Amino acid sequence: MLKADLRKKYKSLRNTLSMTQIDNLSMAIANQVLKLPIWEHSFYHIFLAIEEQKEVNTDYILNILSGKDKHIVISKSDFETGLMTNFLLTDNTVIKKNNYNIPEPVDSIEISNEKINVVFIPLLAFDEKGNRVGYGKGFYDRFLANCKPETIKIGLSFFEAETEINDVFESDIRLDFCVTPENIYRF
């Protein structure tokens, strides 16, 4: 399928989910994340869910990271440049929704891309080769291109893999893993 068709299909599927279903599926995803071979690292970048888009609730993964005393990194998106700036999430970090309802840090300690070991990535769909479909703005492709090559890229999805995404670009960065409530895909 083409990315545009997948975006439409998975936005529609997400819209059928109740808040209770989202919470239960998100908790199942967090339990799967515990099984990943990623816990020897220090800096973990994670997205804060856009509730209005019915994204995976990452609060459960945040609790795991916090319980394991990991450095948690969150980002702020600049829609003019298409870039994300990363900040350390601390007890003092103030979070505010931007104009697109994305929860972001108001201010905190900036963290360079080179420090990040693991990135949890929001997505709408993914395929059996590790290609992913996001909202189409390219924020994560630009961000991941500036991370170390060995940075572990993990997609989080309520739904299972598509067979193939047909219109993948050379600049699209593949996942290393994708975690669903039922499975862990390794690429």
C-alpha positions as CSV (number, residue, x, y, z in Angstrom):
1,M,0.0,0.0,0.0
2,L,1.0,3.6,-0.4
3,K,1.8,5.8,2.6
4,A,-1.2,8.1,2.0
5,D,-3.6,5.1,2.0
6,L,-2.0,3.7,5.1
7,R,-2.3,7.0,6.9
8,K,-6.0,7.2,6.1
9,K,-6.6,3.5,7.1
10,Y,-4.7,3.7,10.4
11,K,-6.1,7.0,11.5
12,S,-9.5,5.6,10.9
13,L,-8.7,2.4,12.9
14,R,-7.3,4.5,15.7
15,N,-10.5,6.6,15.9
16,T,-12.5,3.4,16.6
17,L,-10.5,2.8,19.8
18,S,-11.9,3.9,23.2
19,M,-9.7,5.5,25.8
20,T,-9.9,2.3,27.9
21,Q,-8.8,0.3,24.9
22,I,-5.9,2.7,24.3
23,D,-4.8,2.4,27.9
24,N,-5.0,-1.4,27.9
25,L,-3.2,-1.7,24.5
26,S,-0.5,0.8,25.7
27,M,0.1,-1.1,28.9
28,A,0.5,-4.3,26.8
29,I,3.0,-2.5,24.6
30,A,5.0,-1.4,27.7
31,N,5.1,-4.9,29.0
32,Q,6.5,-6.1,25.6
33,V,9.1,-3.2,25.7
34,L,10.4,-4.8,28.9
35,K,11.5,-7.9,26.9
36,L,13.7,-5.8,24.5
37,P,17.5,-6.1,24.7
38,I,17.9,-2.4,25.3
39,W,18.3,-1.8,29.0
40,E,22.1,-1.4,29.3
41,H,21.9,2.1,27.7
42,S,21.6,5.5,29.4
43,F,19.7,8.0,27.2
44,Y,16.2,7.1,26.0
45,H,14.2,9.4,23.7
46,I,10.5,9.0,23.9
47,F,7.5,10.9,22.5
48,L,4.7,12.2,24.7
49,A,1.4,11.0,23.2
50,I,-0.9,13.3,21.4
51,E,-4.2,12.3,23.0
52,E,-6.3,13.9,20.2
53,Q,-4.5,11.6,17.7
54,K,-5.1,8.5,19.9
55,E,-1.4,7.7,20.0
56,V,0.1,5.0,22.2
57,N,0.1,6.3,25.8
58,T,3.8,6.3,26.6
59,D,3.2,7.0,30.4
60,Y,3.7,3.3,31.1
61,I,7.1,3.3,29.3
62,L,8.0,6.5,31.0
63,N,7.4,4.9,34.4
64,I,9.6,1.9,33.4
65,L,12.4,4.2,32.3
66,S,12.1,6.3,35.5
67,G,12.1,3.1,37.6
68,K,15.3,1.9,35.9
69,D,16.9,5.4,36.5
70,K,17.4,6.1,32.8
71,H,17.9,9.6,31.4
72,I,14.6,10.4,29.6
73,V,14.8,12.7,26.6
74,I,11.8,14.4,25.0
75,S,11.6,16.8,22.1
76,K,10.2,20.1,21.0
77,S,9.2,20.4,17.3
78,D,10.0,23.5,15.2
79,F,7.5,23.5,12.4
80,E,9.4,26.3,10.5
81,T,12.7,24.3,10.3
82,G,11.2,20.8,10.5
83,L,13.7,20.0,13.3
84,M,13.3,18.7,16.8
85,T,15.3,19.9,19.8
86,N,15.8,17.4,22.6
87,F,15.6,18.1,26.3
88,L,16.1,16.1,29.4
89,L,12.9,15.3,31.2
90,T,13.4,16.2,34.9
91,D,11.0,16.6,37.9
92,N,11.1,20.4,37.1
93,T,10.3,20.1,33.4
94,V,7.1,22.0,32.5
95,I,5.1,20.4,29.7
96,K,2.7,22.4,27.6
97,K,0.8,21.5,24.4
98,N,1.8,23.3,21.2
99,N,-0.7,24.5,18.5
100,Y,-0.8,20.9,17.1
101,N,-1.6,19.4,20.6
102,I,1.9,17.9,20.9
103,P,2.9,17.9,24.6
104,E,6.4,19.6,24.7
105,P,8.8,20.8,27.3
106,V,8.7,24.6,27.9
107,D,12.3,24.6,28.9
108,S,14.9,22.2,30.2
109,I,18.5,20.9,29.7
110,E,19.2,20.5,26.0
111,I,20.6,17.1,25.0
112,S,22.5,16.5,21.8
113,N,21.4,13.8,19.3
114,E,24.8,12.1,19.7
115,K,24.0,11.2,23.4
116,I,20.8,9.4,22.6
117,N,21.0,5.6,22.6
118,V,17.4,4.5,22.1
119,V,14.5,6.2,20.4
120,F,10.8,5.3,20.8
121,I,9.0,6.4,17.6
122,P,5.4,7.3,17.1
123,L,3.9,5.9,13.8
124,L,0.7,5.2,12.1
125,A,1.8,2.0,10.3
126,F,4.9,-0.1,9.6
127,D,5.8,-3.0,7.3
128,E,7.6,-6.4,7.7
129,K,10.9,-4.7,6.6
130,G,10.9,-2.1,9.3
131,N,9.7,0.8,7.1
132,R,7.2,3.1,8.9
133,V,4.6,5.7,8.1
134,G,4.2,8.7,10.3
135,Y,2.2,11.9,9.8
136,G,4.3,12.8,6.7
137,K,6.2,15.9,8.1
138,G,9.6,14.0,8.2
139,F,10.5,15.2,11.8
140,Y,11.7,11.8,12.9
141,D,13.6,11.0,9.6
142,R,15.6,14.3,10.0
143,F,16.1,13.6,13.8
144,L,17.2,10.0,13.3
145,A,19.6,11.0,10.5
146,N,21.4,13.1,13.0
147,C,21.7,10.4,15.7
148,K,24.6,7.9,15.9
149,P,24.2,5.0,13.4
150,E,24.0,2.5,16.3
151,T,21.0,4.4,17.9
152,I,18.3,1.8,18.5
153,K,15.0,2.8,16.7
154,I,11.8,1.3,18.2
155,G,8.3,1.9,16.7
156,L,5.2,1.6,18.9
157,S,2.0,0.5,17.2
158,F,-1.4,-0.7,18.3
159,F,-1.6,-2.7,15.0
160,E,0.4,-5.4,13.4
161,A,2.7,-5.0,10.4
162,E,1.6,-4.4,6.8
163,T,3.3,-6.7,4.3
164,E,4.9,-3.8,2.4
165,I,4.9,0.0,2.1
166,N,5.3,0.7,-1.6
167,D,6.5,4.3,-1.7
168,V,9.5,4.2,0.6
169,F,12.1,6.9,0.0
170,E,15.9,6.5,0.3
171,S,15.8,9.1,3.1
172,D,13.3,7.1,5.2
173,I,15.0,5.5,8.2
174,R,14.0,2.0,9.1
175,L,13.2,0.7,12.5
176,D,15.3,-1.8,14.4
177,F,12.2,-3.0,16.3
178,C,8.5,-2.4,16.4
179,V,6.4,-3.3,19.4
180,T,2.7,-4.1,19.3
181,P,0.5,-5.4,22.1
182,E,1.0,-8.9,20.9
183,N,4.4,-9.0,19.2
184,I,8.0,-7.7,19.0
185,Y,9.2,-7.3,15.4
186,R,12.9,-7.3,14.8
187,F,14.4,-5.9,11.6
